[in-house]
Amino acid sequence: MLEPWLFGTERKLLDLLGSGRLPHALILSGTQGIGLQQISQSLIAAALCQNPASDGSACGECKSCRLRVLGNHEDYHELSVPDERASIGVEQVRQLCPRLYTTPQRAPRQVAYIRAPELMTPAASNALLKTLEEPPVRTLLLLETHALRSLLPTIRSRAVAVEVAVPELSIARSWLQQRFPAVSAGEIDLALLLSGDAPFAAAGNLEPSNRALHAERIARLHSALFEPTGVLRWLRSERAQVSLVRALLIRLLAPDPWSTQRQLPVHAAAIVGLTQQLNSSSLYRANAALWRAQAQSGSGLREDLQLMQIMSSLRPIQSSA
Ligand SMILES: [Zn+2]
C-alpha cells in the first residue's frame, strides 16, 4: 500500500481506470519530494496489466506485468529530459507520438509517461499538443510535474489535472518519526518546513550531513537578523554560500500553513516568528528583493549585496517589534 497521503489519489485513479472512465490524458502534479512517482508507477502498472486484481491494481504475474518489470514492454513509452540535456526536445516527442496511434501489442492500452513536461521546448510542447487534440483511442498519456503552472495553458486545458496535496503536519511528522527515531521533534518539524512539507524531501533533509548543515546555517542567519552588526559579519563569513542561504530565506518567508503547530528548534522558531511579524509592505519589499535576486542568480551581480538588501528590508520590523 502507498504512503497515507498518496493512497487516496491512487485509489481514485485506479477506480476510474477500472470503470473505464480514466481520461485519456492526465497531469499528476504536486510538490517536489511528495512521492508522485509512486502513484504514477502504480497507475502505469495497472494500465498495462492484462489481468488486474479486483481492486484495480496490477496482478504482478501476467506476461505484461513481467515485461514491465523487466523494463521491456512494447506498449510502454517514457519521455524525460536526457542526461546530457536541459529540456525534452521536439525530436523525442515526434518519435513517440505516431506510435501511440498504433494498436497495443499486448496490454489493454499503450501508456506514455512524460516526466517533467514543463521542461519540453516550445516546439516539443506544440508537437505534443497535436496528439492531445486528437487523442489516440487506446492510449493513456500521463504527465507528471512539480510545476503545473509552468505548463502551457493549452496543454493544461486538454488534460485532466490531478493535484496531490502535502499531508497534514501530524501525518508527515509521524511518518518521519518512524524513519528517524533518534531525531528530535524540532528537527523533524524544521526539515518539513524547509522542504515545503513534502515528506520524502524532508527525509533527505534529515540525513545527518544535511541536518548539521541546516542547523549551522539557521544559527548564522539568526545571529545576522538579531544582532545589530550581525548582517555584515554574517555576509563576510557566509559569502561563498549565499545562494543556499537565500534558498533558506525564501522558504522561511513563504506562507506556512502549520505555523502555530510546529515545534521548531529555538533559532528557527525565532526567525519564523520574525517573518510572521512582517507587515505587508516589508514583506512585499523582502519578497521583491528575493525574487530579483533569484532572477539575477548567476548573472555575475554581487549576491552578497543583494542579500544585504533583503536583510535590510527585514530588519526595520524587527527593531520596532
Ligand atoms: Zn498483470
Boltz pocket constraint, residues with backbone or C-beta under 6 A from the ligand:
constraints:
  - pocket:
      binder: B
      contacts: [[A, 45], [A, 48], [A, 49], [A, 50], [A, 51], [A, 52], [A, 58], [A, 59], [A, 60], [A, 61], [A, 62], [A, 63], [A, 64], [A, 65]]
      max_distance: 6.0
